[in-house]
Each structure stands twice: as C-alpha cells, then as structure tokens.
Amino acid sequence: MARLLVLDLDGTLVDSSRDIAASVNATLQQLAPGSAAIPLERILAFVGEGARLLVERSLEHAALALPVDEVLAAYLDGYRERLLDTTRLYPGVAGALAALGPAGPALAVLTNKPGDMSRAILEGLGVAARFERVLGAGDVSARKPDPAGLVMLLNELGVPAGQAWMVGDSATDVHAARAAGMRVAGVAWGFDPTGLRAAGPDRILGAPAELVRLAAD
C-alpha cells in the first residue's frame, strides 16, 4: 500500500483556469490598455511551470515588450484578489479525499503556484486539513520539474520514494516524479492531457474516485 500521495494543485485538485486567465488579461489591460484578450485555452497552455513563465509566455503571445518583473508583480497582486472567484474543486475530488480517510496514505500538495496562495485556496475550499503538507513556490528551493519539493516531502514525512505516488496533470509532474524516483499517475481531467500522455506516466486516472484504488498500490 502506498504511504504517501503527493498531488498537484491546478488542473489536478482544482479548476482555477478562469481565475488565472482573468488575472492575466486584467494585468495586460492594466499595463498595456487596448491589448487583445488571450483566449482561455492559450493561457492554459502556459500554466504549470510557475507564474514567471506564465507571464513570459503571455507577453510573447501578445507581442508586448513589457518588463517581466513589473508584469509579474501586477499579475500576482491581481490574482491574489480573485483566488476563489470561480476556482472550485473538480467534481469528485472532495469525495475522494474523504474516502481516503485518516487510515489511508498521507496526503500532500506540491505545486508551482506560490505556497501562500495554494494554502489559501485549499483553506477556502474546506479541504486544507486533509493534507500533511502544502508546498509551493517560495517554500522549496526549486520548482517542478526539479525534484527538490518531492525529496523534501519524502524526507519530512519519512516515506521511501518507492512507497509514494505523484499525481498531476502535466509533463512537469511526470518529470519531477521520475527525477525523485517516484511512481506517477496522470489525471485525464487536467489542463494538459496531451502533454501528460506524451510524458508517459505509470497510470492515467479517469476520475478522482480512482485515487482510492491508487492508494492501495
């Protein structure tokens, strides 16, 4: 039986897509009035490797020569104000977390979103207490696909890599897990199903309820 499940946040536990997209487009309008809005599906393709890369990719797409640091700061300020405007747990996630229960494996979150924002989202959605640790940017020395966050969780929780799963929605999660020596499951409902499948996770979960079966492996 697995002793630890480490889950990604955006695209895995929560659908934050509209709040992220609204924040990106509001920032571009603030700093470059008249800019065309970037479609949601394009912004989702930029998500997964941290806010700086999201901003850099958005600026490139919009052909805007703005200082990345200035745009990043404005984006983070704006996003912090709308963290829970439309962000929700994916259908079935709350039930799966409850079904895992206290007798199941330890649960943790590792995301490239800032850690304080991640904890605020999970607290606001009423599931923060289910996780032993919630780590994000600012909490660890490097972002996924670097394995530093996973190694930190394994060490803190005293779990061998072979008894833990990483669960995520992108190739970034797959590469981080491989580098940490962990098994990795991808979720079919996330932001980047094509890139995820191309990265070759050990398993694809079709619905959150399958997390319970994963915990038995």
C-alpha distance (Angstrom), angle and dihedral (degrees) to the residues before:
residue distance angle dihedral
M1 . . .
A2 3.78 . .
R3 3.78 113.8 .
L4 3.81 97.2 -162.5
L5 3.80 137.3 30.5
V6 3.81 115.1 -168.0
L7 3.79 111.8 -164.6
D8 3.76 132.0 -164.3
L9 3.81 115.7 -131.5
D10 3.83 114.9 -144.9
G11 3.78 111.4 57.7
T12 3.80 92.2 5.8
L13 3.80 109.8 56.5
V14 3.80 99.7 6.9
D15 3.77 138.2 30.9
S16 3.79 100.7 -136.2
S17 3.79 94.7 154.2
R18 3.81 99.4 115.4
D19 3.81 94.8 46.4
I20 3.80 91.5 49.2
A21 3.81 92.4 47.3
A22 3.80 92.8 46.1
S23 3.80 90.4 51.2
V24 3.80 93.8 49.1
N25 3.78 93.4 49.1
A26 3.81 93.6 43.5
T27 3.80 89.6 52.5
L28 3.80 93.1 50.5
Q29 3.80 90.4 48.6
Q30 3.80 90.3 49.6
L31 3.80 94.7 50.9
A32 3.81 99.8 30.2
P33 3.83 108.0 26.9
G34 3.78 112.9 -152.2
S35 3.79 95.0 29.6
A36 3.78 114.2 148.6
A37 3.78 114.0 -109.6
I38 3.79 115.0 -106.6
P39 3.82 110.7 -125.4
L40 3.78 117.2 -110.5
E41 3.80 94.1 -117.0
R42 3.80 91.5 55.2
I43 3.80 92.7 49.7
L44 3.81 90.3 50.4
A45 3.81 88.2 57.1
F46 3.82 87.8 58.3
V47 3.83 95.6 51.5
G48 3.79 126.9 95.4
E49 3.78 108.5 57.1
G50 3.79 101.1 67.9
A51 3.78 138.8 -75.0
R52 3.81 96.3 -77.5
L53 3.80 93.2 58.4
L54 3.80 89.8 44.1
V55 3.79 89.1 55.9
E56 3.81 93.9 43.7
R57 3.80 92.2 50.6
S58 3.80 92.1 45.9
L59 3.79 92.1 51.4
E60 3.79 91.0 48.5
H61 3.79 91.7 49.6
A62 3.81 91.2 49.0
A63 3.83 92.2 44.0
L64 3.80 90.7 -127.6
A65 3.80 120.1 152.6
L66 3.80 97.4 -153.1
P67 3.83 126.4 142.3
V68 3.80 106.5 -91.0
D69 3.81 94.0 -143.9
E70 3.81 92.0 54.0
V71 3.79 92.8 47.6
L72 3.79 92.1 45.2
A73 3.80 92.4 52.8
A74 3.81 91.7 48.4
Y75 3.79 91.8 47.0
L76 3.81 93.3 51.0
D77 3.80 91.4 47.8
G78 3.78 91.4 50.1
Y79 3.77 95.6 43.5
R80 3.79 92.2 49.6
E81 3.82 87.9 61.4
R82 3.82 94.4 54.0
L83 3.82 103.2 35.2
L84 3.79 92.8 128.0
D85 3.79 103.3 24.7
T86 3.82 92.6 111.3
T87 3.82 103.9 -13.2
R88 3.79 112.3 123.4
L89 3.78 139.5 165.5
Y90 3.78 111.5 -94.2
P91 3.81 112.0 -102.0
G92 3.78 108.6 -84.6
V93 3.80 96.9 20.4
A94 3.81 95.9 102.5
G95 3.79 90.6 49.3
A96 3.79 92.6 48.3
L97 3.81 92.3 50.3
A98 3.79 90.1 49.7
A99 3.81 92.3 47.2
L100 3.81 91.8 53.0
G101 3.79 86.9 59.6
P102 3.81 130.4 175.4
A103 3.80 91.9 -62.9
G104 3.80 91.5 59.0
P105 3.80 129.5 80.4
A106 3.78 121.7 -56.2
L107 3.79 112.2 -91.7
A108 3.80 126.6 -143.2
V109 3.79 137.7 167.8
L110 3.79 124.9 -135.8
T111 3.79 116.3 -178.2
N112 3.78 139.1 157.4
K113 3.81 89.7 -131.5
P114 3.83 113.3 101.2
G115 3.79 108.3 -79.5
D116 3.80 96.4 -127.7
M117 3.80 91.4 53.4
S118 3.80 91.4 46.9
R119 3.79 92.6 52.5
A120 3.81 90.7 47.0
I121 3.81 91.2 53.1
L122 3.80 94.2 49.3
E123 3.80 91.0 44.9
G124 3.79 91.2 49.8
L125 3.80 91.0 49.8
G126 3.79 91.3 50.3
V127 3.81 100.0 -117.7
A128 3.81 104.4 94.6
A129 3.82 92.3 104.6
R130 3.81 90.7 62.7
F131 3.80 91.9 69.9
E132 3.79 128.2 77.2
R133 3.80 90.9 -157.3
V134 3.81 136.2 8.7
L135 3.79 111.6 -165.0
G136 3.78 129.1 178.3
A137 3.78 142.3 149.5
G138 3.79 109.2 -33.4
D139 3.80 92.8 29.8
V140 3.81 98.4 72.0
S141 3.79 134.4 40.1
A142 3.81 96.5 -113.9
R143 3.79 139.7 15.1
K144 3.79 126.9 -116.2
P145 3.03 131.8 -56.9
D146 3.80 79.9 49.9
P147 3.83 105.6 84.6
A148 3.82 94.7 -139.4
G149 3.81 94.4 107.6
L150 3.79 93.2 48.2
V151 3.79 92.3 47.7
M152 3.80 88.9 49.6
L153 3.81 91.5 52.7
L154 3.80 93.5 46.5
N155 3.79 90.9 51.2
E156 3.81 96.0 44.0
L157 3.80 93.3 48.0
G158 3.80 95.4 39.0
V159 3.80 95.9 -125.1
P160 3.83 124.2 142.9
A161 3.81 113.8 -125.0
G162 3.79 90.7 -118.0
Q163 3.81 91.0 61.6
A164 3.80 95.9 52.5
W165 3.80 137.1 77.3
M166 3.79 129.6 -153.1
V167 3.81 112.3 -147.7
G168 3.79 119.3 -164.6
D169 3.78 147.8 134.9
S170 3.80 103.5 -122.7
A171 3.78 145.8 55.5
T172 3.81 86.8 -108.2
D173 3.80 89.5 67.1
V174 3.80 92.4 46.9
H175 3.79 93.3 51.2
A176 3.81 92.8 46.6
A177 3.80 91.8 51.4
R178 3.78 93.4 47.4
A179 3.80 90.6 50.9
A180 3.82 90.0 51.9
G181 3.80 93.2 48.3
M182 3.82 92.8 -113.6
R183 3.77 132.5 134.7
V184 3.78 114.5 -111.4
A185 3.79 134.5 -151.1
G186 3.78 123.6 -166.5
V187 3.79 125.7 -148.1
A188 3.79 118.7 -131.0
W189 3.81 93.8 -150.1
G190 3.82 98.6 60.6
F191 3.79 138.1 105.4
D192 3.83 99.2 -88.3
P193 3.82 112.5 29.6
T194 3.80 93.4 156.1
G195 3.80 95.4 52.7
L196 3.78 90.4 41.8
R197 3.80 94.2 55.5
A198 3.80 91.6 45.1
A199 3.82 89.3 56.8
G200 3.81 90.5 59.3
P201 3.81 108.8 -127.7
D202 3.80 117.5 -164.5
R203 3.78 90.8 -114.4
I204 3.80 140.6 8.3
L205 3.81 117.4 -140.6
G206 3.78 114.3 -148.8
A207 3.81 96.2 -167.5
P208 3.83 137.2 11.6
A209 3.82 90.8 -109.1
E210 3.82 87.4 70.8
L211 3.81 88.8 70.4
V212 3.80 86.9 79.2
R213 3.81 92.2 58.0
L214 3.80 90.2 44.3
A215 3.80 89.8 57.4
A216 3.81 89.6 59.7
D217 3.83 92.8 60.7
